[in-house]
Amino acid sequence: MRVLAFLDGTLADPDAAHLRVDDLGVLRGDGIFETVLVVDGRPRELGPHLDRLARSAAMLDLPEPDGAAWERLARRVIDRWSGPAEMALKLVCTRGREGDPTAAPTAFALGMEIDPAVIRARAEGVAAVTLDRGIDPGLAERAPWLLLGAKALSYAVNMAALREAARRGAADVIFTASDGSVLEGPTSTVVVARGRTLYTPPPTIGILPGTTQAAVFRAAERAGWTTKLEPLRVEDLHGADGVFLASSVRKVTRVHTLDGTPLPDSTEVHAELADLYETLYS
């Protein structure tokens, strides 16, 4: 089950060809995207996702997205969804055709079913490995043209990291910087629990600000937790009461094994955080 619509409201067959072969999103990964979780017809954190889309557009020198138009587009796809209660809604904008400076960006939304493996991982947790991302925490400030912290379509490195994790017998990755500090996952934000405090690395080190992580922190604060944006190191993960990967479709997924070493049992902490997250939308 999939639903496709373009920014002008045109519905299209998701099994037909629509992108030109000279679209820069195809040729160079030159574009931006967001993935929004939709549950029972209600998109979660759509506003923050659109804010992040606009932030990424600014970083890539793309036209500023029309938030109202993207909201209408999201609703058009959602209203035509007849699949499972949960849907992943992809919002995509490329720079358009190569060699044509007057070409409008290619912009569309695609609703699709969530991978059953992602749903299983919410309950069972995942094994992850740490992989060196090859950057240092100050690089984003020194070299903004590297687009660290933008949600760009060029995800080849991220997908290669996940394939490397599979070769090592794991399902996910936690990227580290050259100094051993924790960055993020290829498609997620790292959250650590110690006592009644949640930690996540600050976006200023060149990582994507997490929409789901922010929602989890908001829910936890309402329940009396303390939340902090602080640098983390790999040793902090092994000594934590819980390590989690947060993203729209995975929600809050616990990491039970890191680099082949079992982490302390975090099933109770995970259950509490997962429940708190859901209360935001009940």
Secondary structure, 3 states (H helix, E strand, C coil): CEEEEECCCCEECCCCCCCCCCEHHHHHCCEEEEEEEEECCEECCHHHHHHHHHHHHHHCCCCCCCHHHHHHHHHHHHHCCCCCCEEEEEEEEECCECCCCCCCCEEEEEEECCCHHHHHHHHHCEEEEEEECCCCCCHHHHCHHHCCCCCECCCHHHHHHHHHHHHCCCCEEEEECCCCEECCECCEEEEEEECCEEEECCHHHCCCCCHHHHHHHHHHHHCCCEEEECCCEHHHHHCCCEEEEEECCCEEEEEEEECCEECCCCHHHHHHHHHHHHHCCC
